[in-house]
């Protein structure tokens, strides 16, 4: 059945914000004052409000998840009502058309918990909830209990029939029962107006006569007391007494209709709002008389008060939010704005009309201006994003807006709600983050270039001081052979040849060693594990026990990772041999939780880690590699206590 405007707005807000979770939405919906169900397209009960449970005398656990007509079958005693048939036809109409359907007044009895059925009459409206493609995904079934009204209509018909009988009788007894006829006529006129409660009072002495319903409205049994204005005032709220008396005095003076609401305290202490509507009529003696009907409107007043409080809280919220909130009609007129919006010369109104393409928007929407997007939302009912910017003295102000449709009861878009948020700081932080990342990448590039230059200098130094000197020595000896001194013995020539041969062999060994440092063949041919074990074998000797351990290492690692690990292990081993003066040392490589862990430990003289950070001690090359691979480096060392270097390198997803 139909949602009221409050439920419709609650549904729209839950779809647009995305700020309420399912549990909160269910709690709000079940506590909503209207009586409604939420049905699936298969007519299964998915959600039920507390008011609906109260109106249908049912329990949530008894009906939730059930087929609607299993939970509420026809009353076998009233087959002529066709309750299930009529409601089913209405729901099928909603599913087929995707539009709301209003049922006429329907006699639909509901099961009692103790057995049997309670007589009920309803006004019902079924409203579809559509998804983005226009398919019905839910039906909101809202009912209004009009049993009292229907029974009142039946009573009116009965009274009319009774009136016809009485009129025939009264015509025969007019002279002897004229006073009784007048009294019956006045009572009939008052009760016919509402069948809730009625009274009459002679003017000006105000001798009241209550109907049975009037006594019950005030919490008394019929005839419990002789009503007077003073007695009624005694049980009324003090603020209402002078107001009601003035209304009655003016009505009597000007012979005019009147209306008032009085707060009355019942004997049990309850305060009830009693709304009276009356007029001044003439009785059979021609004297003016008040006749009125009265109705208990307490629940309605409480609901109105809750709505006012909710509206106040909502307006307080939107008035204090930092976001700009506006509402636009079909003619693109601004019909609402909160205090943040400044429609006369302020910044935000101009921001809304500035256009800035954003990658966050769909390509089809990027070229649309603000008015064009509002028109599109009105035409299609889709939600659109809008990004705007505006130059300011201290920079560019940027806003992100969300344009949300507000639907009418017939499913058309009646307004567009726009929520604009200042994202200037966010954009600035994004730019700062980008600048930082670029700076870090620049530092990495510089570090790599420095490492390359260091490696080139080391190779050049090795070539110059090692191989270059050996080749120069060989050249000097060969010069002696090419230009021998007179009288040089043959034995001296042989010695020179032997010396040159030894020099060249040493040069070849150094060339091979340098080549191995540049491109280790063992790593290329046998893999990382064998290459690391060779490092340990190379440095192991009588003065230094050097051990290498490789644990849980996967065979297929990226080539650049293997080279980096090998180079760092090689550098760590060189540092131990050159500086540690250790008798025992070890290298350990293992894979753990998606990372490679390289440990280098020795029992040497140790050092202060802060000296390493400031002076390098050969570890700068390692730091550059670790940073390049997004890893981490830690050093645990102290003078006289050896050293432990730990390197953690995260593996790419494809390697883990």
Number of C-alpha atoms within 10 A of each C-alpha: 28 21 25 12 11 13 18 16 14 16 15 15 15 16 12 14 11 9 9 13 10 10 9 11 14 15 11 14 21 19 14 18 16 19 23 29 29 23 27 20 17 12 18 21 23 17 19 24 22 20 18 24 17 11 15 18 14 18 14 14 8 9 19 17 16 16 16 20 16 10 16 18 14 20 20 11 10 13 10 10 16 14 19 17 11 14 20 14 13 20 25 14 15 22 22 11 12 19 17 24 22 16 17 11 14 19 19 23 24 21 18 13 11 6 7 13 17 15 15 18 21 20 17 22 22 27 27 29 21 15 10 8 6 10 15 20 15 22 29 23 24 22 24 17 16 16 19 14 15 17 15 18 15 12 15 19 13 12 16 14 12 12 17 12 11 15 14 12 12 17 12 11 13 14 10 10 13 14 14 13 19 15 13 14 14 21 20 17 14 24 24 20 17 19 22 21 25 30 24 24 20 18 18 13 9 14 15 17 18 20 19 17 21 23 19 17 20 20 17 15 13 13 13 10 11 10 17 16 14 10 11 14 18 13 17 19 13 13 10 15 18 10 13 16 13 11 15 21 13 13 18 20 12 9 16 13 18 18 16 15 18 21 20 23 18 16 11 7 10 10 16 21 20 19 16 19 18 22 20 24 19 15 16 13 8 8 12 18 22 26 24 25 26 25 19 20 15 15 11 11 13 12 13 12 12 13 13 12 12 12 12 11 12 12 13 12 12 16 17 12 14 15 20 23 21 19 20 22 18 14 10 15 10 14 11 12 18 19 15 17 19 14 13 9 8 11 14 21 14 15 21 22 16 16 17 17 16 16 9 10 14 12 11 7 16 18 15 16 17 20 12 13 20 25 17 18 21 26 14 11 21 14 18 18 20 27 26 24 22 18 10 9 6 6 10 12 20 22 23 19 22 19 26 26 27 22 17 12 15 11 16 14 20 17 24 26 19 24 18 24 17 18 17 16 11 11 15 15 12 12 12 12 12 12 12 12 12 12 12 13 13 12 15 16 14 13 19 17 12 15 17 13 12 13 14 12 12 12 16 13 13 16 17 13 11 16 21 15 15 22 17 12 16 21 14 13 18 17 11 13 15 9 9 13 9 6 6 9 10 8 8 12 16 12 11 16 15 12 16 20 13 14 21 17 13 16 20 14 13 17 16 12 13 17 13 13 13 12 12 16 13 15 19 13 10 10 18 24 20 14 21 25 17 15 19 21 14 11 18 18 11 8 11 16 16 25 18 19 15 16 11 10 14 11 9 10 16 12 12 10 16 17 17 16 22 20 19 20 23 17 16 20 23 15 15 25 19 10 14 21 17 21 16 18 25 18 23 18 22 15 19 15 9 13 17 19 19 21 18 21 23 26 18 20 16 21 19 13 17 11 10 14 12 9 11 13 13 14 15 17 20 20 19 20 22 20 17 17 17 12 18 15 14 12 15 15 19 14 12 12 14 21 24 18 16 15 21 19 22 19 20 12 7 7 12 13
